[in-house]
Amino acid sequence: MIQVSRPIRAAHVKGAVFDLSGANIPGARIQVQIQGSEALLVDINADENGRFKLPKLQPGVYWLGISSPGFNLHVWDLRIVRFGGTENLSPKLTVGT
């Protein structure tokens, strides 16, 4: 199941991934692709504390997906803008069905 979350508009994105109980999800997979393309621009894993930081992206419209085995994929409409702040995400992944 895919869970679509609120749109993000920022120049930079970082955060930490959690489960619904608030426990960190180490090694969660973070992926970014240009909307309308199947090619991945970013495919990284969160650190041992569930933290991640996206590399600098060019202004544009992307999909941001965060997942981990046993959890649902969560997807955001990501709009990178030239003069925006840093979005600090704290996604709570739901258990997969």
N, C-alpha and C positions, 0 to 999 in steps of 0.2 A: 504494500500500500504506500502511496505517496501522499505526504502531507504538505500542502502549499501554505507558506507563511506570508506575512505582510511584506510588501515591497521594501527594499533597502535603497537609499540614495545617499551616497557618500563618496569620498575620494579614496579612502582606505578602509579595510575591514580586518578586524581581528576578533578573538573571542575565546571561549572555552565551551566544550560540549559536555552536557550532563544527561543523566536519565531523569525520570520523573521524581525519583526520591531525592535528587540533588547530588548524587554521586557522580564523580568525573567519569568520562568514557575515554580512557586512554586509547590512542591509535585510531580514533574515528577518522573516516575518510572524508576529505573535503575536495570537491571538484568544481571547476568553473568552466563553462563553455559559452561561446557567443550564441545568443538566441538565433535560431535558424540554421545552426551548424551542428554537426555531430562531433566535431573535433574538440578534444579537451585542451584547454589552455593551461589549467592548473590541476594537478592530481597529487595532493599531499596528504600526510597523516598528522593528526594532532599528536602532541607530545605525551609523555607519561601522565601528565596532569589534565589532559584533554584540551590543552591550549593550542591555538593556531594563529597564524598571521598570513594573510594573502600577500603575495608579491604585488608590486605596483602594477596596476592594469591601466591601459589606455582608456580614456573616456569612451563609454559605449554601453550597450545593453547586453547583459549576460544572464545565465542561469547559475545559481549557486546551490549545489547539492551537498548535504551532509548526511552520512550514513555510517552504520557500524553493524557487524553481524548480530542478528537477533533483534534489530531495531528497524523501524520504518525509515525510508528515505524521506528527508525533509528538503523542500526546494523553495528557494526565494527568487523573486524577480529582482535582479541586482542591476542598478544603474550607477555606473561610475561617472562622477562628474569632476571636472577640473578643479573647481574651487569649493570643495566640500570638506567636512570634517572627517573624523575617524568614527566608524560605526563599530561599537563594541557589542558583539552578539553573545548571548548566553542560551543557545538553543537547548531545549529539553526534548530528547528523542523519545518517542513512544515505542513500546515493545511491539515487535512485528507480530502479525497474525498468521 
